[in-house]
Amino acid sequence: MVTSRCRLYAALSLMQRGYLIQARNIVIYEYCFAKSLPPNLDPKLRRMCLGVWAKLQYLWKLKYSKASRPLAKSNRNYINK
């Protein structure tokens, strides 16, 4: 279980560097592993996976949404006034 937590921290590091697909694969693998364990063995591992997954979803939306793209020139001039 300690190694699973280490892998989740590695997934967080990958997310910070922009490797979202690799981080997704790690989180999915670790969540499946956490689900296979008895619930009383390590209850925090499953919740940790869900927390990392939530952060991954947020970063994914930031990276691929239209809102994260730069503003057009006409909008930039309006904002700077």
Buried (B, 14 or more C-beta within 10 A) or exposed (E): EEEBBEBBEEBBEBBEEEBBEBBBEBBBBBBEBBEEBEEEEBEEBBEBBEBBBEBBEEBBEEEEEEEEEEEEEEEEEEEEE
